[in-house]
Amino acid sequence: MPQGSQHARACILRTDAKAFALNSYEHEGIQRPPNIDRAIPKRQAEFFFGRWGAGRALARIGLPTGPIPVGRTREPLWPRNVVGSITHSHGFAAAWVCRAEYAAGLGIDIERVPGTAELTALQNIALRPDEADMIDSLCADAKMTRPLLLTLLFSAKESFFKALSPTVKKYFDFQVARLVKIDATDRKLVLELKVELHPKFPAGYRGNLNYDLIEHDTVLTCLSLC
Ligand SMILES: CC(C)(COP(=O)(O)OP(=O)(O)OC[C@H]1O[C@@H](n2cnc3c(N)ncnc32)[C@H](O)[C@@H]1OP(=O)(O)O)[C@@H](O)C(=O)NCCC(=O)NCCS
């Protein structure tokens, strides 16, 4: 987890959508929004596991587990004075929370390296032209395959989005942030904003993320804002 986030607590789960039953919501006292009632079972399960993890993470910072509704841009609406973030992907779910007095925002994301077609799409969406040149040399420096590195960059940008989005309050795409460096020894990654998104996030603002491999093909990235 990032430096300066010693007050934040995470809950990372192994999940099995096939073992999930809809009555788990009632059983665990987790609110189910109407759109989740109508969703496919996989979505019902991932929403459940994300909220369940959030409840455990809130308990770890000494707060009661209450409802975490969904905001206008799909963001989780945390209790007052709490910042946090949720992710779920291919058998994992994670939630990360902190009292707002210690962090201005949190972002967490888990991604598994996709198949070839999806990887091409991911590259087209997430990679800036000026990052393409860096990627090959970074593969050697960071001791990562190109697919893993692209997945890491994609995940880092999604964590960046989740952390900034509650302040920026509008959608911004992957082109607004550029990879500056990866430190494979300490598993750190730096993204830099190329445009101003908000007075608190001017062009040149740098997000210092941490990352980890939670499986050989699955990355976790996270960002805590000071
Ligand atoms: C919102 C987004 C980041 C979610 O990431 P994802 O890999 O699709 O899915 P994950 O499982 O990791 O995360 C989903 C969770 O993100 C959270 N989330 C969704 N929208 C959010 C927002 N606007 N702000 C903060 N968190 C948000 C939710 O908790 C959601 O889970 P839930 O619906 O079960 O509550 C992604 O769908 C997206 O829209 N990305 C485009 C914007 C972007 O990343 N720009 C890059 C800027 S450099």
The ligand as a Gaussian input file, in Angstrom:
#p B3LYP/6-31G(d) Opt

LIG

0 1
 C      -15.152000       3.265000     -13.364000
 C      -14.046000       2.318000     -13.796000
 C      -12.708000       2.922000     -13.426000
 C      -14.236000       0.989000     -13.042000
 O      -13.162000       0.103000     -13.282000
 P      -13.390000      -1.400000     -13.815000
 O      -12.044000      -2.026000     -14.026000
 O      -14.362000      -1.367000     -14.940000
 O      -14.098000      -2.169000     -12.645000
 P      -13.590000      -2.475000     -11.163000
 O      -14.230000      -3.741000     -10.743000
 O      -12.122000      -2.354000     -10.980000
 O      -14.237000      -1.268000     -10.350000
 C      -15.618000      -1.160000     -10.269000
 C      -15.913000      -0.288000      -9.085000
 O      -15.404000       1.016000      -9.318000
 C      -16.176000       1.894000      -8.531000
 N      -16.512000       3.049000      -9.351000
 C      -17.328000       3.094000     -10.408000
 N      -17.405000       4.344000     -10.883000
 C      -16.621000       5.109000     -10.106000
 C      -16.297000       6.489000     -10.085000
 N      -16.817000       7.356000     -10.944000
 N      -15.453000       6.935000      -9.131000
 C      -14.920000       6.084000      -8.212000
 N      -15.210000       4.747000      -8.177000
 C      -16.047000       4.283000      -9.125000
 C      -17.424000       1.150000      -8.063000
 O      -17.287000       0.851000      -6.685000
 C      -17.384000      -0.112000      -8.886000
 O      -17.867000      -1.265000      -8.243000
 P      -19.433000      -1.418000      -7.881000
 O      -20.184000      -0.919000      -9.080000
 O      -19.603000      -2.861000      -7.600000
 O      -19.616000      -0.527000      -6.672000
 C      -14.074000       2.039000     -15.326000
 O      -15.241000       1.314000     -15.657000
 C      -14.068000       3.288000     -16.191000
 O      -15.096000       3.881000     -16.465000
 N      -12.881000       3.704000     -16.659000
 C      -12.763000       4.800000     -17.599000
 C      -12.227000       6.032000     -16.961000
 C      -10.776000       5.875000     -16.657000
 O      -10.361000       4.889000     -16.083000
 N       -9.966000       6.883000     -17.036000
 C       -8.550000       6.809000     -16.819000
 C       -8.055000       8.176000     -16.414000
 S       -6.308000       8.254000     -16.417000

